Amino acid sequence: MIRIFPSLRFASLLSAAKPFYSSSPARAPPQYASFSEAKSTPASHSPSSNLKTPLFLRTPSHTTPLSEVWKWHDWAKDLASSVENSSINSEDSLDSIILLRELKWLIEDSIVDDPLVILHRKQNEDDGEKNVKLRASLEELYNLWRQRIEKRRPFQYVVGCEHWRDLVLCVEEGVLIPRPETELIVDMVEELVTKDEWFKKGFWADLGTGSGAIAIGVAKVLGSHGRVIATDLSPVAIAVAGHNVQRYGLQGMIELREGSWFEPLKDFEGKLVGLVSNPPYIPSYDIPGLQAEVGRHEPKLALDGGIDGTDSLFHLCHGASRMLKRGGFFVFETNGEKQSKMIVDYMMTNDLKDCFCDLKIVADFAGINRFVTGFRR
Ligand SMILES: C[S@@+](CC[C@H](N)C(=O)[O-])C[C@H]1O[C@@H](n2cnc3c(N)ncnc32)[C@H](O)[C@@H]1O
Protein backbone atom coordinates (compact mmCIF):
# COMPACT_ATOMS: atom_id res chain seq x y z
CA MET A 1 0.00 0.00 0.00
CA ILE A 2 1.42 3.41 -0.90
CA ARG A 3 -0.01 6.50 0.70
CA ILE A 4 0.96 9.78 -0.80
CA PHE A 5 0.26 12.82 1.23
CA PRO A 6 -0.07 13.90 4.65
CA SER A 7 -3.64 14.67 5.46
CA LEU A 8 -2.64 17.35 7.94
CA ARG A 9 -1.74 20.75 6.63
CA PHE A 10 -0.74 23.27 9.18
CA ALA A 11 1.38 26.28 9.63
CA SER A 12 4.14 25.51 12.09
CA LEU A 13 4.56 21.75 12.16
CA LEU A 14 4.76 21.74 8.41
CA SER A 15 3.77 18.74 6.31
CA ALA A 16 5.37 18.48 2.90
CA ALA A 17 3.86 15.96 0.49
CA LYS A 18 6.10 12.98 -0.12
CA PRO A 19 5.55 9.28 -0.69
CA PHE A 20 5.76 6.78 2.09
CA TYR A 21 5.43 3.04 2.18
CA SER A 22 3.74 0.64 4.47
CA SER A 23 5.09 -2.47 6.04
CA SER A 24 3.10 -4.63 8.40
CA PRO A 25 5.14 -6.15 11.17
CA ALA A 26 3.58 -8.89 13.24
CA ARG A 27 1.12 -7.82 15.87
CA ALA A 28 2.33 -7.89 19.43
CA PRO A 29 0.97 -6.75 22.78
CA PRO A 30 2.11 -3.37 24.11
CA GLN A 31 5.18 -3.64 26.33
CA TYR A 32 8.01 -1.50 27.59
CA ALA A 33 11.51 -1.90 26.28
CA SER A 34 14.56 -2.06 28.52
CA PHE A 35 18.28 -2.64 27.94
CA SER A 36 19.67 -5.57 29.74
CA GLU A 37 23.22 -4.19 29.37
CA ALA A 38 22.65 -0.63 30.54
CA LYS A 39 22.77 0.16 34.24
CA SER A 40 19.74 2.32 33.94
CA THR A 41 16.25 2.51 35.31
CA PRO A 42 13.58 1.08 33.05
CA ALA A 43 10.34 3.04 32.59
CA SER A 44 8.61 3.20 35.90
CA HIS A 45 5.07 2.38 34.79
CA SER A 46 3.71 -0.92 33.63
CA PRO A 47 2.54 -1.17 30.02
CA SER A 48 -0.82 0.36 29.35
CA SER A 49 -3.39 -2.25 28.39
CA ASN A 50 -5.72 0.55 27.33
CA LEU A 51 -3.94 1.30 24.08
CA LYS A 52 -6.22 1.19 21.07
CA THR A 53 -5.54 -1.35 18.35
CA PRO A 54 -5.13 0.34 14.96
CA LEU A 55 -7.75 -0.64 12.42
CA PHE A 56 -5.33 -2.50 10.13
CA LEU A 57 -4.21 -4.76 12.99
CA ARG A 58 -7.70 -5.74 14.15
CA THR A 59 -9.24 -9.15 13.62
CA PRO A 60 -11.72 -9.04 10.71
CA SER A 61 -14.66 -10.21 12.77
CA HIS A 62 -17.47 -8.32 11.00
CA THR A 63 -19.28 -9.89 8.06
CA THR A 64 -21.41 -7.45 6.08
CA PRO A 65 -23.30 -7.58 2.74
CA LEU A 66 -21.43 -5.65 0.07
CA SER A 67 -24.57 -3.67 -0.75
CA GLU A 68 -24.54 -2.22 2.81
CA VAL A 69 -20.87 -1.28 2.49
CA TRP A 70 -21.63 0.47 -0.82
CA LYS A 71 -24.38 2.40 0.90
CA TRP A 72 -21.88 3.54 3.57
CA HIS A 73 -19.32 4.42 0.90
CA ASP A 74 -21.86 6.55 -1.05
CA TRP A 75 -22.79 8.36 2.17
CA ALA A 76 -19.13 8.90 3.11
CA LYS A 77 -18.29 10.27 -0.35
CA ASP A 78 -21.26 12.64 -0.24
CA LEU A 79 -20.22 13.89 3.20
CA ALA A 80 -16.65 14.43 2.00
CA SER A 81 -17.81 16.31 -1.09
CA SER A 82 -20.22 18.49 0.88
CA VAL A 83 -17.59 20.00 3.20
CA GLU A 84 -16.02 22.41 0.80
CA ASN A 85 -19.25 24.24 0.09
CA SER A 86 -20.04 24.50 3.77
CA SER A 87 -16.66 25.98 4.75
CA ILE A 88 -16.03 28.33 1.85
CA ASN A 89 -13.83 31.35 2.67
CA SER A 90 -12.48 29.66 5.73
CA GLU A 91 -8.69 29.39 5.90
CA ASP A 92 -9.03 26.26 7.96
CA SER A 93 -11.38 24.33 5.72
CA LEU A 94 -11.33 20.64 4.87
CA ASP A 95 -10.28 19.66 1.37
CA SER A 96 -12.62 17.14 -0.24
CA ILE A 97 -9.88 15.75 -2.50
CA ILE A 98 -7.77 14.89 0.52
CA LEU A 99 -10.82 13.49 2.30
CA LEU A 100 -11.63 11.20 -0.63
CA ARG A 101 -8.06 9.91 -0.55
CA GLU A 102 -8.37 9.28 3.19
CA LEU A 103 -11.66 7.48 2.59
CA LYS A 104 -9.85 5.11 0.23
CA TRP A 105 -7.22 4.45 2.91
CA LEU A 106 -9.94 3.90 5.52
CA ILE A 107 -11.41 1.24 3.24
CA GLU A 108 -7.98 -0.34 2.70
CA ASP A 109 -7.43 -0.57 6.46
CA SER A 110 -10.94 -1.91 7.13
CA ILE A 111 -11.48 -4.59 4.52
CA VAL A 112 -9.82 -7.98 4.18
CA ASP A 113 -10.88 -8.51 0.56
CA ASP A 114 -9.69 -6.42 -2.36
CA PRO A 115 -10.79 -2.81 -1.65
CA LEU A 116 -11.69 -2.50 -5.33
CA VAL A 117 -14.94 -4.40 -4.68
CA ILE A 118 -16.03 -1.30 -2.80
CA LEU A 119 -14.30 1.35 -4.84
CA HIS A 120 -15.32 -0.04 -8.26
CA ARG A 121 -18.93 -0.74 -7.52
CA LYS A 122 -20.11 -0.61 -11.15
CA GLN A 123 -17.86 -3.50 -12.18
CA ASN A 124 -19.15 -5.57 -9.25
CA GLU A 125 -22.80 -4.50 -9.37
CA ASP A 126 -24.07 -8.12 -9.42
CA ASP A 127 -22.20 -8.97 -6.19
CA GLY A 128 -24.28 -6.85 -3.81
CA GLU A 129 -25.55 -9.88 -1.91
CA LYS A 130 -22.06 -11.20 -1.28
CA ASN A 131 -20.58 -10.77 2.20
CA VAL A 132 -17.30 -9.00 2.88
CA LYS A 133 -15.15 -9.24 6.01
CA LEU A 134 -14.44 -6.00 7.82
CA ARG A 135 -12.18 -5.05 10.73
CA ALA A 136 -14.82 -2.67 12.11
CA SER A 137 -18.60 -2.80 12.17
CA LEU A 138 -20.42 -0.62 9.65
CA GLU A 139 -21.79 1.36 12.58
CA GLU A 140 -18.23 2.14 13.69
CA LEU A 141 -17.24 3.12 10.15
CA TYR A 142 -20.16 5.58 10.04
CA ASN A 143 -18.99 6.99 13.40
CA LEU A 144 -15.34 7.20 12.43
CA TRP A 145 -16.07 9.09 9.23
CA ARG A 146 -18.39 11.48 11.06
CA GLN A 147 -15.65 12.14 13.64
CA ARG A 148 -13.16 12.82 10.84
CA ILE A 149 -15.38 15.41 9.20
CA GLU A 150 -17.61 16.87 11.87
CA LYS A 151 -15.12 16.82 14.75
CA ARG A 152 -12.02 17.30 12.55
CA ARG A 153 -10.43 14.28 14.23
CA PRO A 154 -7.10 13.67 12.47
CA PHE A 155 -7.26 10.78 10.02
CA GLN A 156 -4.29 9.11 11.74
CA TYR A 157 -6.20 8.95 15.05
CA VAL A 158 -9.26 7.63 13.18
CA VAL A 159 -7.34 4.65 11.77
CA GLY A 160 -4.83 4.51 14.67
CA CYS A 161 -1.61 4.64 12.67
CA GLU A 162 0.71 6.81 10.62
CA HIS A 163 3.02 5.76 7.81
CA TRP A 164 6.40 7.32 8.52
CA ARG A 165 9.61 6.50 6.68
CA ASP A 166 9.49 2.71 6.22
CA LEU A 167 7.43 2.28 9.40
CA VAL A 168 3.76 2.05 10.27
CA LEU A 169 3.51 3.57 13.73
CA CYS A 170 0.53 3.21 16.05
CA VAL A 171 -0.78 6.56 17.24
CA GLU A 172 -3.70 7.69 19.31
CA GLU A 173 -4.93 10.78 21.14
CA GLY A 174 -2.30 11.92 23.65
CA VAL A 175 0.64 11.33 21.31
CA LEU A 176 1.81 13.56 18.47
CA ILE A 177 1.34 12.22 14.95
CA PRO A 178 4.88 12.08 13.54
CA ARG A 179 5.41 14.51 10.65
CA PRO A 180 7.12 13.84 7.34
CA GLU A 181 9.79 16.53 7.79
CA THR A 182 10.96 14.83 11.01
CA GLU A 183 12.06 11.86 8.89
CA LEU A 184 15.04 14.01 7.89
CA ILE A 185 16.46 13.66 11.41
CA VAL A 186 16.84 9.93 10.81
CA ASP A 187 18.28 10.58 7.34
CA MET A 188 20.92 12.86 8.89
CA VAL A 189 21.83 10.26 11.51
CA GLU A 190 22.04 7.60 8.81
CA GLU A 191 24.42 9.73 6.76
CA LEU A 192 26.61 10.35 9.79
CA VAL A 193 26.85 6.75 10.98
CA THR A 194 27.52 5.51 7.45
CA LYS A 195 30.57 7.77 7.31
CA ASP A 196 31.83 7.17 10.85
CA GLU A 197 31.40 3.86 12.70
CA TRP A 198 32.20 5.53 16.06
CA PHE A 199 28.62 6.80 16.15
CA LYS A 200 27.20 3.30 15.69
CA LYS A 201 28.63 1.88 18.86
CA GLY A 202 27.71 4.44 21.48
CA PHE A 203 24.52 5.51 23.21
CA TRP A 204 22.01 7.83 21.54
CA ALA A 205 19.10 9.65 23.14
CA ASP A 206 15.78 10.74 21.62
CA LEU A 207 14.20 13.31 23.90
CA GLY A 208 10.43 13.78 23.71
CA THR A 209 10.02 10.56 21.76
CA GLY A 210 6.22 10.71 21.31
CA SER A 211 5.26 7.63 19.25
CA GLY A 212 8.91 6.53 19.28
CA ALA A 213 9.28 7.44 15.60
CA ILE A 214 12.79 8.96 15.72
CA ALA A 215 14.11 6.45 18.26
CA ILE A 216 12.93 3.52 16.12
CA GLY A 217 14.26 5.10 12.93
CA VAL A 218 17.64 5.80 14.57
CA ALA A 219 17.86 2.32 16.15
CA LYS A 220 17.28 0.76 12.73
CA VAL A 221 20.02 2.79 11.05
CA LEU A 222 22.46 2.07 13.90
CA GLY A 223 22.16 -1.65 13.25
CA SER A 224 22.75 -4.40 15.76
CA HIS A 225 25.13 -2.41 18.02
CA GLY A 226 22.78 0.54 18.34
CA ARG A 227 21.48 1.70 21.69
CA VAL A 228 18.88 4.45 22.05
CA ILE A 229 17.32 5.83 25.22
CA ALA A 230 14.01 7.51 24.48
CA THR A 231 12.37 9.79 27.03
CA ASP A 232 9.04 11.55 27.31
CA LEU A 233 7.14 13.33 30.04
CA SER A 234 3.84 11.93 28.81
CA PRO A 235 2.89 8.45 30.08
CA VAL A 236 0.65 7.97 27.04
CA ALA A 237 3.59 8.70 24.73
CA ILE A 238 5.78 6.25 26.64
CA ALA A 239 3.10 3.54 26.38
CA VAL A 240 2.53 4.13 22.65
CA ALA A 241 6.28 4.28 21.95
CA GLY A 242 6.72 1.04 23.92
CA HIS A 243 4.08 -0.61 21.77
CA ASN A 244 5.78 0.56 18.57
CA VAL A 245 9.22 -0.51 19.80
CA GLN A 246 7.82 -3.95 20.57
CA ARG A 247 6.12 -4.27 17.19
CA TYR A 248 9.44 -3.69 15.48
CA GLY A 249 11.25 -6.07 17.83
CA LEU A 250 13.66 -3.37 19.05
CA GLN A 251 13.27 -3.87 22.79
CA GLY A 252 16.94 -4.82 23.09
CA MET A 253 18.02 -1.59 21.41
CA ILE A 254 15.62 1.06 22.69
CA GLU A 255 14.98 1.82 26.32
CA LEU A 256 12.07 4.06 27.25
CA ARG A 257 12.21 6.32 30.27
CA GLU A 258 9.44 8.53 31.54
CA GLY A 259 10.44 11.96 32.83
CA SER A 260 11.35 15.50 31.89
CA TRP A 261 14.11 15.92 29.29
CA PHE A 262 17.48 14.98 30.84
CA GLU A 263 16.16 14.12 34.28
CA PRO A 264 15.81 10.40 33.54
CA LEU A 265 19.26 10.35 31.88
CA LYS A 266 21.47 11.26 34.83
CA ASP A 267 23.46 8.05 34.44
CA PHE A 268 24.39 9.03 30.86
CA GLU A 269 26.01 12.38 31.59
CA GLY A 270 28.96 12.88 29.21
CA LYS A 271 28.35 9.45 27.70
CA LEU A 272 26.12 10.01 24.66
CA VAL A 273 27.48 9.93 21.11
CA GLY A 274 24.25 11.34 19.72
CA LEU A 275 21.26 13.37 20.84
CA VAL A 276 18.15 13.94 18.74
CA SER A 277 14.97 15.78 19.55
CA ASN A 278 11.86 17.24 18.01
CA PRO A 279 10.65 19.20 21.05
CA PRO A 280 7.53 21.35 21.36
CA TYR A 281 8.44 24.57 19.56
CA ILE A 282 5.27 26.41 18.58
CA PRO A 283 5.01 29.85 20.21
CA SER A 284 2.12 29.81 22.72
CA TYR A 285 0.55 32.73 20.91
CA ASP A 286 0.19 30.64 17.72
CA ILE A 287 -1.52 27.67 19.38
CA PRO A 288 -5.10 29.02 19.09
CA GLY A 289 -4.58 29.57 15.33
CA LEU A 290 -3.52 26.01 14.56
CA GLN A 291 -5.45 23.89 12.08
CA ALA A 292 -8.46 22.33 13.85
CA GLU A 293 -7.07 18.77 13.60
CA VAL A 294 -3.95 19.86 15.45
CA GLY A 295 -5.24 22.45 17.91
CA ARG A 296 -8.30 20.47 19.00
CA HIS A 297 -6.85 16.97 19.04
CA GLU A 298 -3.07 16.79 19.40
CA PRO A 299 -1.52 17.14 22.87
CA LYS A 300 -0.60 20.67 23.92
CA LEU A 301 2.42 19.22 25.72
CA ALA A 302 3.80 18.19 22.32
CA LEU A 303 3.17 21.55 20.67
CA ASP A 304 3.52 24.50 23.01
CA GLY A 305 7.10 25.73 23.25
CA GLY A 306 6.43 28.76 25.46
CA ILE A 307 6.29 32.46 24.61
CA ASP A 308 8.53 32.37 21.54
CA GLY A 309 8.60 28.57 21.21
CA THR A 310 12.19 28.20 22.41
CA ASP A 311 11.73 27.11 26.06
CA SER A 312 12.46 23.43 25.44
CA LEU A 313 15.05 24.10 22.74
CA PHE A 314 17.18 26.31 25.02
CA HIS A 315 16.94 23.69 27.74
CA LEU A 316 18.08 21.03 25.24
CA CYS A 317 21.09 23.17 24.23
CA HIS A 318 22.36 23.20 27.83
CA GLY A 319 21.62 19.50 28.24
CA ALA A 320 23.52 18.66 25.05
CA SER A 321 26.61 20.34 26.44
CA ARG A 322 26.47 18.13 29.55
CA MET A 323 25.30 14.86 28.06
CA LEU A 324 27.36 14.51 24.87
CA LYS A 325 30.84 13.04 24.72
CA ARG A 326 33.52 15.02 22.91
CA GLY A 327 32.75 14.69 19.20
CA GLY A 328 29.12 13.73 19.94
CA PHE A 329 26.46 14.87 17.46
CA PHE A 330 23.09 16.54 18.02
CA VAL A 331 20.16 17.49 15.83
CA PHE A 332 17.15 19.50 16.99
CA GLU A 333 14.02 20.24 14.99
CA THR A 334 12.72 23.81 15.27
CA ASN A 335 9.81 25.89 14.08
CA GLY A 336 12.09 26.98 11.26
CA GLU A 337 13.92 30.04 9.95
CA LYS A 338 14.13 32.67 12.72
CA GLN A 339 13.93 30.08 15.48
CA SER A 340 16.77 27.99 14.01
CA LYS A 341 18.91 31.10 13.91
CA MET A 342 18.02 31.94 17.52
CA ILE A 343 19.20 28.48 18.59
CA VAL A 344 22.51 28.78 16.75
CA ASP A 345 23.08 32.27 18.19
CA TYR A 346 22.27 30.98 21.66
CA MET A 347 24.76 28.14 21.29
CA MET A 348 27.49 30.54 20.25
CA THR A 349 27.12 32.86 23.21
CA ASN A 350 27.28 32.93 27.01
CA ASP A 351 28.34 29.81 28.82
CA LEU A 352 27.71 27.62 25.77
CA LYS A 353 30.04 29.50 23.48
CA ASP A 354 32.94 27.04 23.59
CA CYS A 355 30.86 23.90 23.80
CA PHE A 356 29.94 23.17 20.18
CA CYS A 357 31.44 23.21 16.71
CA ASP A 358 30.25 22.83 13.10
CA LEU A 359 26.88 24.34 13.95
CA LYS A 360 24.61 24.15 10.91
CA ILE A 361 21.06 24.98 9.93
CA VAL A 362 19.51 22.37 7.65
CA ALA A 363 16.42 22.89 5.48
CA ASP A 364 13.46 20.49 5.31
CA PHE A 365 11.73 19.15 2.17
CA ALA A 366 9.97 22.45 1.68
CA GLY A 367 13.18 24.47 1.87
CA ILE A 368 12.39 25.82 5.34
CA ASN A 369 15.44 26.13 7.61
CA ARG A 370 14.11 23.60 10.07
CA PHE A 371 16.97 21.80 11.88
CA VAL A 372 20.01 22.79 13.91
CA THR A 373 22.89 20.33 13.98
CA GLY A 374 26.35 20.35 15.48
CA PHE A 375 29.02 18.50 17.45
CA ARG A 376 30.27 18.68 21.04
CA ARG A 377 33.78 20.10 21.20
C1 LIG B 1 6.78 17.70 18.92
S1 LIG B 1 6.52 16.27 19.90
C2 LIG B 1 7.64 15.14 19.10
C3 LIG B 1 7.24 13.71 19.24
C4 LIG B 1 8.12 12.77 18.41
N1 LIG B 1 9.51 12.88 18.76
C5 LIG B 1 7.94 13.06 16.93
O1 LIG B 1 8.83 13.66 16.34
O2 LIG B 1 6.90 12.70 16.38
C6 LIG B 1 7.32 16.70 21.41
C7 LIG B 1 7.33 15.60 22.45
O3 LIG B 1 8.00 16.12 23.61
C8 LIG B 1 7.33 15.64 24.76
N2 LIG B 1 7.62 16.55 25.87
C9 LIG B 1 7.09 17.76 26.17
N3 LIG B 1 7.64 18.26 27.28
C10 LIG B 1 8.56 17.35 27.71
C11 LIG B 1 9.45 17.30 28.80
N4 LIG B 1 9.51 18.29 29.71
N5 LIG B 1 10.26 16.23 28.91
C12 LIG B 1 10.21 15.22 28.01
N6 LIG B 1 9.37 15.21 26.97
C13 LIG B 1 8.55 16.26 26.81
C14 LIG B 1 5.88 15.61 24.35
O4 LIG B 1 5.12 14.76 25.19
C15 LIG B 1 5.98 15.13 22.91
O5 LIG B 1 5.90 13.73 22.84
The ligand as a Gaussian input file, in Angstrom:
#p B3LYP/6-31G(d) Opt

LIG

0 1
 C        6.780000      17.702000      18.922000
 S        6.521000      16.274000      19.903000
 C        7.638000      15.144000      19.105000
 C        7.244000      13.713000      19.241000
 C        8.122000      12.769000      18.406000
 N        9.508000      12.877000      18.760000
 C        7.942000      13.062000      16.927000
 O        8.834000      13.664000      16.342000
 O        6.900000      12.698000      16.378000
 C        7.319000      16.701000      21.410000
 C        7.333000      15.599000      22.455000
 O        7.995000      16.123000      23.606000
 C        7.329000      15.644000      24.755000
 N        7.618000      16.551000      25.875000
 C        7.085000      17.762000      26.171000
 N        7.637000      18.263000      27.284000
 C        8.558000      17.353000      27.706000
 C        9.454000      17.303000      28.796000
 N        9.511000      18.285000      29.709000
 N       10.257000      16.230000      28.907000
 C       10.207000      15.217000      28.012000
 N        9.366000      15.209000      26.968000
 C        8.551000      16.264000      26.812000
 C        5.877000      15.605000      24.354000
 O        5.121000      14.760000      25.195000
 C        5.977000      15.130000      22.907000
 O        5.898000      13.731000      22.843000

